[in-house]
Amino acid sequence: MLKIIALLGLFGFATLANAEGGYDPVSPAQPVQNPAKVEVIEFFWYGCPHCYSLEPAMVEWLKTKPANVEFIRQPAVFSELWGKHAKAYYTAEALGVLDKVHADLFNTVQAALRDKKPALTDEDDLAKFFAAHGVKEEDFRAAYSSFLVDAKLRQAESIGPRYGITGVPSLVVNGKYKVTAQSAKSQANMLNVVNQLIAQESPQK
């Protein structure tokens, strides 16, 4: 009986420590793409206003992140609409223009949603968007309908549940720790928690 009480006490302490630490554990922990690096995954959706408000801080963090950090953007897919925006992301990635259009995809989708208009969900509208960023229409349509983009979209539909993602923005460190505005107590504190976890996961010199 005493052992059970002790175990319950330890479990309660661990839960409290996680809450105070600003993260939730990913269970089971997920493998990382590059074991030589500390992996940070950002789960996001272009239509999420909270992701949009976090983006400037993410941009600044990327400029100063430790050299041993492998950063991965991961579109979350929880509906058909989210899937369409994820497909736009993977199309940009396939065309090699992601860094060029990522911010404007955010801006354009957010502006459309504020006006309660369709937000880059139609292939023709996306073709015009990419054309405005220097991508030939035939190149866009070839990438948009490619096997590679469709495969990545299908993969994205299953990735979120594996990490226990129920909302965005969510940041996952090394496949073990999930950081949200709720766990970190505020969106402004999310990257502080991430930095602490990176330091924790980095090899000690």
N, C-alpha and C positions, 0 to 999 in steps of 0.2 A: 504493500500500500504506500509506504514511504517512497519507494522507487517511482511509483506512478505519479505521486505528488511532485517529486523532484523533476520528473520528465515534463510534466505539465508546466511547472515553473520555468524550466529552460525554454520550452516552446513559447511561452508568453514573453519571456525576455527577448528571444530572437525576433518575435513579431514586433515588439516595441523598438528594438534596435533598428530593424528595417525601416519602420515608420519614421524614426528620428533621423535615419541616414538618408531619407529622401528617395528611396527606391523600393520596388517590389521585386522579389526573386522571380526569374524565369524558370519554370519547372515543367518538364526537365530542361536543363541548360541545353542550348543549341550549339552545334559546331560552328566555328568561325572559318572564313574563307582563307585567311592567312594567319597561321598560328604564331608567326614571328612578329605580328603586330597586335595592338589592342584595337579591337573592332568597335566602331560606333555606327549604329544604324539609325537613320531618321525615318520613321514611318510618317507619311504626310499625305494630304490630299489638296490639290490646287483649289478646291472649293471650300476649304476649311478656313474660316476667318482667324482662328487661333494659330494655325500653321502660318498663315500670312503675317500675323503680328510677330511671330517668333523669327521669321525669316531674316530680318536685319541683324538680329543677334547671332543667328547661325552663320551669316556671311562674315561677320567680324570674327567669330570663333574660328572659322576655317582658316583665316589669315594667320592665326597664332597657335593653332592646335599643335601639340607635340609631334615631333617627327615620327614617332613610333605608333601613330594612330592611323588606322585604315578607316576612312569615312565612306559610308555607303548610303545613298538616298534610296528609299524604298517606297514607291507609291502603294498606299493601302487600297484594297478593293473590297468594299462592303455593299456595293450595289452596282447596278448597270451604269449609272451616271459616273460613279467613281472609276469603273472599269474603262469608260471612254476617255477620261482624263489620264488614267494610267497608260492607255494606249498611245496617247499623244506624247507622253514622257518617253516611252520606249521607242517611238518613231524618231523623236529628236535624238535619242541616244544612238540609234542605228545609223542616222545620217551624220553623226559627228558634230551636231550643232547644239547639244544640250546646254553647255555653258553659255551659249549665245542667246538661247531662247527661254531658259528656265525662269528667270525673273519676270519676263514679259508674259509667259504663260500664267504665272500667278496673278500679275496685274490685270490681264485681260479677263480671266475667269472671275476674279473677285469683282471687277467692275460690272460685268454682265449679271452676276448674281445679285448685286446690290440694286440693279435696275430691273430685277426679276425677269431677265431675258435668258434664252438659251446660251450656255457658256461653252463654246467651242466643243460641241458634242457631235457635230455633223462633219463628215469627211470633206465636203466641199468647203465649209467654213475653215477647217483646219488647213486645207490646201492653200487657201488665200492667206491665212496667218503665216504659214511657212514660206510662201512666196514673198511676203513682205520682209522676210528675214533672209532672202537670198537663195532660197531652195527652189529648184525647178519643179514644176508641178508633176512631171512624170517621175522624178526622183522621189518626191514625197509619196505619191500613190504606190510606187513599187515598194517602198519601205513600210508604208502603212498596212499593206496587205501581205507582207512577207511572213514566211513561216517563223522566222526568228522573233518578230514582234508578237505574233500570236502565242508562241511558246512562252515568252517572258510574261505575257499577260496571264496565261493560265497558271504559271508558277506563282505569280503575285497573289492570286486568289487564295492560295493555300499557305503562304508564308506568314501572314498576320496571325492566324489562329495558332500556329506553332509556337509563336512567341507570347501568346496570351494577349494580343493587342485587341482592345475593345473600343479604342478611340484614338484620335490624333490631335496634336502631335504627340508621339511617343518616341523616346530615345532608348536604344538598347545597347548596353556596354558589354562587349566580350561574350555575348550570348547568354549572360547570367543575370543581368540587372536591367530592369525596365524602369525608366524615369518618365514620369508624367507631371503635369502641373499639380495634380492632386497629391501625388506622393512627395513631390518636392515642396509642397505648400504654396507654390506660386509658379507661374510661368517664368518669371524673372530669375528664379533660383534653379531652374532645370539644368542649365549648363554648369553652374557651380557644383551641383551634385555629380554631373558627368565628369567634370575635371577631377573631383575627389576619387571617383571610381577608376578613372584612368591611372591616377597615381598609385592607387591600391593594386591595380592589375599589372603595372609596369614592373619589370625585373629590377630588383634592388641592386644598386651598384656598390 
